[in-house]
Amino acid sequence: MNEHPKKPFLHVVVCAAGIAGDAHKLITAAQERGWGVGVVATPQGLGFLDVEAIEGRTGYPIRSAWRSPGKPRPLPPADALAVAPATFITVNKWAAGIADTLALGILCEAYGMGIPTAVLPYVNAAMAAHPAYGWSLERLRSMGVLVGSYEPHRPKAGGGADRFRWEEALELLGPVLSGAAGT
């Protein structure tokens, strides 16, 4: 019998942060671990991406806007979600249940569907100091979201890209999805 197991599928949600252009690092790492990958970008995050290169790499269009009723879903269903990089605004809106973009709608719905989700925040220390941010991370953790370990960078520095570990999303999801992709 030549049946092959279904390849698990990861939705990578990309937000508008200076390092978003490096999202290909997570895509490549996931594909090397046997995942199919599709990208969902926040409307602002879309401008940070090399759309043609990512679509060529994944074989799927990048989603950023709601699809019209009756149109087919362009991505297979997610077995897991990785939000990287996650901005201050996305973390706070998601934790508050605000689904005013496709990306946030997918994240809010994932909780109710039980889809394993990892988030790799990328914020500066001044933003991270705001009380809402800490509360939001706690709310996400209480929802079962796996939160990455990145420490906020200095304000107005645009730094920390060298410390951002894209593959941490897969490490966080590995134990949750043991055996799904050999992670």
N, C-alpha and C positions, 0 to 999 in steps of 0.2 A: 504494500500500500504506500503510495507516494504523497500522503497528506502532509502538508507543512503547517505548523502552528501559525495562527494569525499573528502578524507583527504588531506589537503594541504601538499605540499612537499617542504622541505627546503634543499638546498644544502649548506653544511658547507665547506668552503674552509679553509684549515689549512696550515699555513706556518711554516718554520723552525725557531721556537723561543723556548727558554727554557721551556716555559709553555705549549707548544703544547700538551704534554702528558696529560693535563687536559681537552682536548677537549670534553671528555665524559660528562663534566658538562653542556656544551651547548646542546649536543645531548639529554641528559636526560631531561633538562628543556624544550626543544622543544617537545619532545615526551609527557611529562606531560601536555603540552598545546594542544595536539591533532595533532601534526605535524608528518608526515612521514619524515625521515631524511636519507640523503645519504652524504657521505664525499668525497671530492676531495682534495687531498693533492698536494702541490708542490713536485717535485722530492726529494728535500732535506727534506721537512717536513715529508715525509713518514717515515723516520727513527726515528722520534720522537714519533710515534704512536704505540700503542699496536693494531696492525692490526687485530689479531684474536678476541680480545675483542670488538673492534668497529664494525667489521663485524657481530659478533654475536648479538650485541645490535641493530644494524640498520636493519639487514637482507639483506644488500647489500654489494657488494665488494667496497673497497676503490678505487677510480679512481685516477691515477697519470700520466698515459701515454695516448697518443692518441689511439683510437681503430682502428683496421684495417677496411678498406672499406668493407662494406657488413655485418659487425658484428653488432649484436643488441646493442642498447644503454643499459648499465647495470643499469641506474638509471631512474626513472620517470622524466618527465620535471619539472623544478624548478618553483614553485610559488613565491619563494623568495630565496635570497642568503645572507649568513652571512659569512664574512671573518674574522676569529678569530683563532689564533692571526694573525695579518697582520704585516709583517716585512717592514722595510725601503725599501728594494729592490722591494718587491711586490707592495707597495703603489706607488713608483716612476715609475716602469715599466707600471703598470696598467694605471696610469694617462697619460703616454706618448703614450699609445696605443700599447705597445709592447706585443705581444702574442706568446712568444717563449716557453711556457709550456702549458699543457692542462688547468691548473688552470687559468692562465692569459688569455688564449683564451676564456674560459667560461666567465670570468669577462668582457672582452672587448666586447664580443657578447651580454652580458646581457643588456648593455646600449641600444643597437639598438633594442632589443626585449622588452624594457620597464619592465624588471623584477626588482622589488624592491630589493635593495641591502643595507645592513648595513656592515660597516667595523669597527673593533675594533683593531686599531693599537697597537702594543707592541714594542716600540723602546726605546733606551736609549737617554738621554738628549744630548749627543754629536752628535749622528746621527740626532736627531730632529732639532738641530741647523743649519744643512746644509740648505741653501736656497731652494734647490730642494724639500725638504720634505714639507715645508710650501706651496710652489707653487702646489705641487701634491695634497695635501689635499684640497686646494682651487679648483683645477680643478675637483676633484672628487665631492666636494659639488656642484659645478656648473652643474654637470651631474646628480644631484639628489641623489647621494650616501649619505646615512645617516652615519655620522661619530661619533664614540663613544667618550667618555669623558676622557679616560685614560690619565693621565699625565706621560710623560716619566720618567723612573727611572735613577739612577746614572749610568754612564758608568762603565763597568767592574764589576758591582755588581750583575748582573743577578737577580735583585730584582724586586719588585713590583707585584709578583704573588698574594700576599694577597690583593692587591688593584684592580686586574683585575676582572671585573664584566662580566662574560660570558653571563649572562642573559640579559645584556644591549642590545645585538643584537636583542633579541626578543622584548624588550621594544621599541626600535627604529622602528622596523618593524610593531609593533602592530597597530598604527594608520593608516599606509599605507594599511594594509591588514584587516582593521576592519571587523569583522565578519567571516573572512576566516577560522579561527581556534578557534574562541572565545577568541582571545588574546586581 
